[in-house]
């Protein structure tokens, strides 16, 4: 194994740990805000690599999903997204 391979492996471990930390921080009933600070939904729960949003906060009464890759951070108040609402790829069931 070369030094470059070990560095790559170490970075993957760090990325995996950060990804898990982010998943753990995303809990039900948190607000979801886009990069402009606008409310886009409320967390129902994590579903694999997607954040499932509540139906009650949806215009069409369906669950919508956001990719975990769209999430910048999360705290005790909200989940903060990397993109503005217009650029988000909402998925339905």
N, C-alpha and C positions, 0 to 999 in steps of 0.2 A: 504494500500500500504506500503510495507516495504521500508527501506532505499535502499536496493539493486534494487528494482523496480524503485524507483525514479532516481537512478543513471543511470540505463539502459535507461530510458526515456530521461534523459538529454543528454546522449551520442548520442542517435538516433537523437535528435534535432540538435546537433552539426554536426553530419555526414550529415544530410539533408541540413543544411546551407552551409557547405563546398562544397557539391555536386552542389548546385545551384550556388555558387560563381564560381566554375570551369566551369560550363555550360555557364555562362555569359561571362567568359573570352575567350571562344572558339568562334572566329568570322571568317567569310569567309576571304579567301586569306591568312590565317596564314600558315606558313610552319609547317609540322609535322616531328619531329625528333625522332628517336629511342633512346634507352638508350646509344648508342655509339655516338650519335650526327649526325648520318647519316640521310639524307633527305629521307623520305618515302612517301611523298605526300604533297598536299595542301588542306586545308579545303574548302569544298564547303559550308556546313552548318551542324548544329546539327539536327539529325533526331531521336527524342526520346532519348534513352540512347546510341545512336551511333553517331560517328563522320563520316559524309559522306565526302569522298575525291573527288576531281575534276576528271573528265574523262581525261582532257588534260595532267594530270600528271601520267596517268596510262599506263602501258605497253600494255594492251589489249583493251584500249579505253572504258572501262566500269567504272562505279562508284564502288568504294570499300568502305567498312565501317569498322570502328574500334570500339570496345566497350569502353564506357566511363571509365570502370574499368581499362583499359590499360593506361589511361592518368595519369601521375604523377603531371603535373602542366602546366600552360599556362601563357604567358605574351604577351606584345604587338608585339613580333617578331615571336614566335613559340609556338606550342603545343609540350610538351616533354612527351615521353612515358616511361613506366616502364620497357619495355623489348627491347631486340635487334630485329631487323627486322625478323630474322629467326624464332623467337618464337611467332610472332604476328599471330593472327587468322583473316586474312582479309576475309570479307564476301562480296559477290556481291549481286546485286538486286534480 
